[in-house]
Amino acid sequence: MEHITKYEMQRSGEPVTFSSGPIPDGIFEKMQGRSYRENPWIAREDLRYLLVGHYGFDGEPRQGELIVNERIAGELLEIFQELFECRYPIEKMRLVDVYDGDDNASMADNNSSAFNYRLIAGTNRLSRHSLGLAIDINPRFNPYIRPDGQGGTVTEPAGSEQYADRTRDFPYKLEETDPCCRIFLEHGYAWGGHWTTVKDYQHFQKIG
């Protein structure tokens, strides 16, 4: 592994680990036909497998995993260590392959994830997730809101409509004053909550 940090925060008798390295063969096999498919833009060698600690909604430390672009692997470890140190709550962090690469299913389960070779919802353009340069945090509470082409809007994932009104106060809401948003912005990431045509409150992506 390229970077390894272990925290003596015990859960089930095991330390929480922060590490980055090449994608293990077993993990890459599970990605085939789900989050990964052969393409001209991103290869296995361009990606890294991260283990990151996070605190669940129950306040207990958990071990999460992500696939990200190797360009941002090191700084994402720093970001998630900062979030861990301030006990920022993230419900779950599983590879999207657990959901057969289905982004809607992953979001509906409030799963925070990064790499997934897919299009931007409602378009024919590749998402920054396809390059491993974006990550979604607590997506059920921080939905993606886009025009439906008929004067209305579509809120994703289904079931998150109540969280589309950002004037309301509710737990796990990402806004500029939130520690997670602040830390990502300080590290040079763009936040989808700042966008105008669409709003993607769960979404952070590397600029440049």
C-alpha positions in Angstrom: 0.0 0.0 0.0 1.3 3.5 -0.8 -0.1 5.3 2.3 -1.1 3.7 5.5 -2.3 5.3 8.7 -3.9 3.4 11.6 -6.0 5.0 14.3 -6.2 3.3 17.7 -10.0 3.9 17.7 -11.2 0.4 18.3 -14.4 -1.1 16.8 -15.0 -4.8 17.1 -11.4 -5.0 18.3 -9.8 -3.7 15.1 -8.1 -0.4 14.4 -9.6 2.0 11.8 -7.2 2.2 8.8 -6.5 4.9 6.2 -4.6 3.5 3.2 -4.2 3.8 -0.5 -2.9 1.3 -3.1 -3.5 -0.5 -6.4 -6.9 -2.1 -6.8 -6.7 -5.7 -5.5 -7.5 -8.4 -8.1 -10.6 -9.6 -6.2 -12.0 -6.1 -6.0 -11.4 -5.4 -9.7 -13.1 -8.6 -10.6 -16.2 -7.5 -8.7 -16.1 -4.1 -10.5 -16.3 -5.7 -14.0 -19.6 -4.9 -15.7 -20.7 -2.9 -12.6 -18.7 0.2 -11.9 -16.0 -0.5 -14.5 -16.0 -1.4 -18.2 -13.3 -1.1 -20.8 -13.1 2.5 -22.1 -10.6 4.9 -23.6 -10.6 7.4 -20.7 -9.6 5.6 -17.5 -7.6 2.4 -16.9 -7.3 0.2 -13.8 -3.8 1.6 -13.3 -5.2 5.2 -13.0 -7.3 4.2 -10.0 -6.6 3.5 -6.4 -8.3 1.5 -3.7 -8.8 3.5 -0.5 -9.6 2.3 3.0 -10.9 5.2 5.1 -12.3 5.5 8.6 -15.5 7.3 9.3 -18.1 7.7 12.0 -21.5 6.3 11.4 -24.8 7.9 12.4 -24.6 5.8 15.6 -21.4 7.7 16.6 -19.3 4.5 16.2 -16.1 4.4 14.1 -16.4 2.3 10.9 -14.2 1.1 8.1 -15.1 2.5 4.7 -13.8 1.9 1.2 -13.6 3.9 -2.0 -12.2 3.7 -5.6 -10.7 7.1 -6.7 -8.3 8.5 -9.3 -4.7 8.1 -8.2 -4.2 11.9 -8.7 -6.4 12.7 -5.7 -5.9 9.5 -3.5 -3.4 11.1 -1.2 -5.4 14.3 -0.5 -8.6 12.3 -0.1 -6.9 10.4 2.7 -6.0 13.7 4.3 -9.6 15.0 3.9 -11.2 11.9 5.4 -8.7 11.9 8.3 -9.7 15.4 9.0 -13.4 14.4 8.9 -12.6 11.4 11.1 -10.8 13.6 13.7 -13.8 15.9 14.0 -16.2 12.8 14.2 -18.1 13.9 11.1 -21.1 11.5 10.5 -21.2 9.5 7.3 -23.7 6.7 7.4 -21.9 4.2 5.1 -19.1 4.1 2.6 -19.2 1.0 0.4 -18.1 0.4 -3.2 -21.0 1.1 -5.6 -20.5 -2.5 -6.9 -22.4 -3.7 -3.8 -25.3 -2.2 -5.6 -24.4 -3.7 -9.0 -23.1 -0.2 -10.1 -26.6 1.2 -9.8 -26.1 4.8 -8.7 -29.8 5.3 -7.8 -29.8 2.3 -5.5 -26.5 3.4 -3.9 -27.9 6.9 -3.3 -31.2 5.6 -1.9 -29.3 3.6 0.6 -27.5 6.8 1.6 -24.2 5.3 0.5 -21.2 7.7 0.1 -19.2 6.6 -3.0 -16.7 7.9 -5.6 -15.7 6.0 -8.8 -18.5 4.7 -11.1 -18.1 4.7 -14.9 -21.5 6.2 -15.8 -23.3 9.2 -17.5 -24.5 12.3 -15.7 -28.2 11.6 -14.9 -30.5 13.0 -17.6 -27.6 13.6 -20.1 -25.3 11.7 -22.5 -22.1 13.1 -20.9 -19.7 11.2 -18.7 -19.8 12.0 -15.0 -16.6 13.1 -13.1 -17.3 9.9 -11.1 -16.3 8.1 -14.3 -12.7 9.4 -13.8 -12.7 8.8 -10.1 -12.5 12.6 -9.5 -15.8 13.1 -7.6 -17.3 11.8 -4.4 -20.9 11.9 -3.1 -21.5 12.3 0.7 -24.7 11.2 2.5 -26.7 11.5 -0.8 -30.2 10.7 0.6 -30.0 13.9 2.7 -28.3 15.9 0.0 -30.1 15.2 -3.2 -29.4 15.9 -6.9 -32.0 18.2 -8.3 -32.3 18.8 -12.1 -34.9 20.3 -14.5 -37.3 17.8 -15.9 -37.6 19.6 -19.3 -41.3 20.5 -18.6 -40.9 23.4 -16.2 -40.5 21.2 -13.1 -37.7 19.4 -11.4 -36.5 15.8 -10.7 -35.0 15.0 -7.3 -32.7 12.0 -7.0 -32.6 9.6 -5.3 -36.4 8.9 -5.1 -37.6 9.4 -1.6 -35.3 12.4 -0.9 -37.8 15.0 -2.0 -38.3 16.2 1.6 -34.6 17.2 1.6 -34.8 19.3 -1.6 -35.9 22.4 0.4 -32.6 23.7 1.7 -34.2 26.4 3.8 -35.3 23.7 6.2 -33.0 22.6 9.1 -32.4 18.8 9.3 -29.5 16.5 10.3 -26.7 15.7 7.9 -27.5 18.7 5.6 -24.4 19.8 3.6 -24.1 23.6 3.4 -21.2 26.0 3.3 -20.9 26.2 7.1 -20.8 22.4 7.4 -17.4 20.9 8.3 -17.4 18.5 5.4 -18.2 21.2 2.9 -15.6 23.5 4.4 -12.8 20.9 4.4 -13.5 19.8 0.7 -13.5 23.5 -0.4 -10.3 24.2 1.5 -8.7 21.3 -0.5 -9.7 22.8 -3.8 -12.9 20.9 -4.6 -16.0 22.3 -6.3 -19.3 21.7 -4.5 -22.5 20.9 -6.4 -24.5 23.0 -4.0 -22.9 26.1 -5.7 -24.2 25.1 -9.2 -27.0 27.1 -10.8 -28.7 25.0 -13.6 -28.7 21.9 -11.4 -28.1 21.4 -7.7 -26.0 18.4 -6.5 -25.8 18.9 -2.8 -24.0 15.6 -2.2 -21.3 16.1 -4.8 -17.7 17.2 -4.5 -15.3 17.1 -7.5 -11.7 18.0 -8.1 -11.3 21.3 -10.0 -9.0 21.1 -13.0 
